[in-house]
Amino acid sequence: MLNCPVCNEPLKKEQRGGVEIDVCSKHGIWLDKNELFLITEAERRTDDVAFWEDWFRSAVKTPTDHERQLACPDCGKEMSHHKYEGVIIDWCPEHGCWLDSGELDAILNNLRLDPSYLRGVALRLRDLKF
């Protein structure tokens, strides 16, 4: 079982977009390699209602602590910071990424501002292994 890289409490399993993710109710979520890609593809909506929501959507920026260094809950190595869709995420190239509370929703919101994403063009996340 994995522990939260912030508080070291055990992570609980939950489903998001048909993907089993590891969750800390206080601090965020751990996504194994490629799970961010799977979730963003599963959450893509193409209905007409979303079009009107997207028309008034604006980018979301989340607060970032650039001094904080988290260890990968899988291997214990220090994770690096990477910016994706305006959100700084903690990333282990071997195992996955840590998203603080609200960062996944911010990423999904910001993706919906990209016309290519809305048209169904596959994301390039797989190349980065997020």
C-alpha positions in Angstrom: 0.0 0.0 0.0 1.2 3.5 -0.9 1.4 6.4 1.6 0.7 10.1 0.9 3.9 11.9 0.1 2.7 14.9 2.1 1.4 13.4 5.4 2.6 9.7 5.1 -0.9 8.3 5.8 -2.0 5.3 3.7 -3.7 6.2 0.4 -7.1 4.9 -0.3 -8.3 3.4 -3.6 -11.0 5.2 -5.6 -12.3 5.3 -9.2 -12.0 8.3 -11.4 -12.9 8.1 -15.1 -12.8 4.3 -14.9 -9.3 4.4 -13.5 -8.4 3.2 -10.0 -6.4 6.0 -8.3 -4.8 6.4 -4.9 -6.3 9.2 -2.8 -5.4 11.1 0.4 -8.5 12.9 1.5 -6.5 15.8 2.9 -3.8 16.4 0.3 -4.4 15.0 -3.2 -4.0 12.0 -5.5 -1.3 9.7 -6.8 -1.6 8.6 -10.4 0.4 5.7 -11.7 2.2 6.1 -15.0 -0.2 6.9 -17.8 -3.3 7.2 -15.5 -3.4 11.0 -16.1 -3.7 10.3 -19.8 -6.4 7.7 -19.3 -8.4 10.0 -17.0 -8.2 13.1 -19.3 -9.3 11.0 -22.2 -12.2 9.4 -20.3 -13.4 12.8 -19.0 -13.5 14.4 -22.4 -17.1 15.5 -23.2 -18.3 16.4 -26.6 -22.0 17.1 -25.9 -23.7 20.4 -26.8 -24.1 21.5 -23.2 -20.3 21.4 -22.6 -19.9 23.7 -25.6 -21.8 26.5 -23.8 -19.9 25.8 -20.6 -16.6 26.0 -22.5 -17.6 29.3 -24.1 -17.4 31.0 -20.7 -14.5 28.9 -19.2 -11.3 30.6 -18.1 -7.9 29.1 -17.2 -7.4 28.0 -13.6 -4.1 28.4 -11.9 -3.4 26.5 -8.6 -1.1 27.7 -5.9 2.4 26.1 -6.0 5.0 25.7 -3.4 8.2 25.6 -5.5 10.4 24.9 -2.4 8.5 21.7 -1.4 10.2 18.5 -2.5 8.1 15.3 -2.3 9.3 11.7 -2.5 7.6 9.3 -4.9 5.3 7.1 -2.8 6.4 4.1 -4.9 10.2 4.3 -5.0 11.0 7.1 -2.4 13.1 9.1 -4.9 12.6 12.9 -5.0 10.0 13.9 -7.6 10.6 16.8 -10.0 8.2 19.6 -10.8 6.7 19.8 -14.3 4.1 22.2 -15.6 1.2 20.7 -17.5 -1.8 22.7 -18.7 -0.9 25.6 -16.3 -0.5 23.3 -13.3 2.7 22.4 -11.6 2.7 18.7 -10.8 5.1 16.5 -8.9 6.4 13.8 -11.2 8.4 10.6 -10.9 9.4 9.5 -14.4 9.4 5.9 -13.4 6.1 5.6 -11.5 3.7 8.5 -12.0 2.6 11.9 -10.6 1.2 13.5 -7.5 -1.6 16.0 -7.9 -2.4 18.2 -4.9 -6.1 18.7 -4.1 -7.8 20.6 -6.9 -5.0 20.1 -9.5 -6.7 17.4 -11.5 -9.9 19.5 -11.8 -7.7 22.5 -12.8 -6.0 20.4 -15.5 -9.3 19.1 -16.9 -10.7 22.7 -16.9 -7.6 24.0 -18.7 -7.7 21.2 -21.3 -11.2 22.2 -22.2 -9.8 25.5 -23.4 -7.8 23.7 -26.1 -9.8 23.3 -29.3 -7.8 20.2 -30.3 -8.8 18.5 -27.0 -12.4 19.3 -27.6 -12.3 18.0 -31.2 -11.0 14.6 -29.9 -7.4 14.9 -30.8 -5.4 12.5 -28.5 -3.2 14.2 -26.0 0.6 14.0 -26.0 0.7 12.9 -22.4 1.7 9.4 -23.4 5.0 10.7 -24.7 5.8 12.2 -21.3 4.4 9.2 -19.4 2.2 11.3 -17.1 
